[in-house]
Amino acid sequence: LSTLLADGPAFVSLLLEQIDGESPRRTLLLVEDLERWPSDTAPFVVSLAEVAAKTPRRLGLIITARRRPSALMPGLQGALPEPLVLSAPNTAELRAAFLAPLASSTAERVDGGLVTRLAADLEGQRSALSLLQLVGATLWRSGEEQLALATYESLGGVAGILAQHGEERLGLWDGGELHAARELLLGLCDAD
């Protein structure tokens, strides 16, 4: 596959243009974990970027990587637009993200210890904002008078709240859906 992609980026371009021409909707291409791609696939990734640049309203490209794409594949230098580098939010940003939506109505009902602990528990996590949203919504729905550290701890912290959420979602599925989800999730895992 690497050889085909390296030798035939123009073919990939034609194929994507054909798909784009047939689709009435916008198409989004995702190149995930670029560091796991062989370096000789750079022409393929450049080809994706070129097609996306030709039709920006119809075709989008997102590349995820833990380092700048050009550092991973020198052939990408200058071929891609300047990347938007997103990093995990720090403690102050997590505190602000949690408190800002509550500022007008319930700020006085938020335990300061909860905010400090939650920010500490999530700092450095790649999915910190999604987890913050889940924890915040769970605490809000708890019906307690105050969003409190004691409630957060009684729910098992981030891990307990995430596990409970997963169990609730799985409880909505029948046997066939559970089997399909298991196969899908196992397919997404690797030995690393």
N, C-alpha and C positions, 0 to 999 in steps of 0.2 A: 504494500500500500504506500509506503514511504516513497518508493521509486516512482510509482505512478503519479503521486501528488507532486513530487519534485520535477518530474519530466513533463507533466501536463497541466500546469496551472491555467493555461488558456482554456483547456477543456472544462475545468471547474468553473471558470468565468462564464463560458457559454451556457453551461448547465444552469447556473444560478440566474443568469439573465432570462433563460427560458422559464424557469420557475416563477421569477418575478413578473414576467409578462403575462403569465396565466392566472396569477392570483390577484383578485380585486382588493385584497387587504395587504397591510404592511407585514413584511416577513422579518423576523428577528433571528439572527444567527448568533449562537453562543459558542465560543471557544473557551472551554473551562479548563482550569489548571494547566496553563500553557507550559509550566515547567515539566509536565509529564509527557509532552509531545517530543518526538525525536527532532533534533535540530535541523535535520534535512527536510523537514516539512515547512520550513520558512516560506518557500515559494507559494505553497498552498495558502498559508495565512495571509501573505501579501495579496494573493489573488482575491481572497475574500474581502480584504480591505479595499481593493480597487473597485470591485463590483459595488460594494456598499457606498463608496464615494461617488460613483456614477449615478446612483439612484437613491439619494439620501431620504427621500420621502416614502420610498417603497421598501427599502431594504436597510436594516440596521445591523450593526455588528458590535457585540460585547465580548471582550477578551478579559478573562480573569486570570490573575497571576499574583504570586506573592512578591515578585520583583518586577521591575520595568521590562516589558516585552523585548526591547532592544538589547537588554543585558542577557536575556535568555537565548535569543536568536539574533546574532549580529546582522543577519540578512534583513531584519525588520527595521534597522536604523533608517529613519526618514520615510519609511513606507506607511507608517501609521500616524494618525494625528497625535498630538501631545496627550498622554494618558491622564485620566483623572484618577489620582491615587487616593483611595479611601482607606483609612486605618480604623482600628477599633477605637471607640471613644474612650477618653480618659475619665477619671473619677468626677471631675468638675462638669464635664459634658453630660455624663450619665445623670448626675444630680439635677442638672438643668432640664434635661429631657423628661425626667420623671415629674418634676415640680411645675414646669411651665403650664401644662394643661390644667393643673389644679389651682393655679394662682387666683383665679377669680372667685372660686366657690368654696374650696375646702382646704386651703393651705393650712389653716389653723388646726385642721383635723388630721394632719400628717405627723406621725412620730418621727422626729429628727433622727433617732437611732435607726429607724427602718431605712431611711434614705441613705445614711452612711453605710450601713451593712449591705444594702442592695447594690450600691455603686461599687463597693469593694468586691462583692461576689461576682460582678459582671465585668469588672475592668479587665481589658485585654482579650475578652471573648470576641471571636469573629462575628458572632450573631447576637451581640449584646443588645442592640436596639430591638430586635424581634423578641428576645427573651424579656426585656424590660416591659414591652407592651403586654406580653402574656401575663407576667407577674402583676403588673398594674391592674389589668382588667380583672384578674382573679381576685385580687385584694378588694377592688371596688365592689365586685359582686358578692363578696362575703357577707355584706350587710352589717358589718361592725360599725360602731359609732366613729371610730378612728382607724385610719390606715396605720396599723401598729406592727412593730417588730415582733411582738409575741404571736400575732396571727401568722405572719410570714414564716416564723420558725415552726409553728404548729403544723403548717402545711408542708414542711420539709424543705423550705428554701426554694431556690431555683430548680434544683433537681426534682424535688417532690412535686412542685407545681407542674413542671414539664411532664413528669411521669403520669400524673393524674389526667392531664390534658390528653395525652396519648391514649390512655385507657378509655377515656370518654369517647374519643373519636373512633377507636377500634370497636367499641361497643355498638356503634351504629351500623356496622357492616355485617353482611351475612357470610356464611362459610366460604363461598366462592370468591367474594371480594377479599376476604382475609387471606386466602391462599394466593391470589394474584398480587396483593400488596406484599406478602412475604417474599414471593419470587422476585418482585421488582426491587425491594429493599436489599435482598441478598445479592442481586445483580449489581447494585451500586457499590458494594463493599469489595475491598481487596485485602490482601494479606498485610498491607502496610497499616 
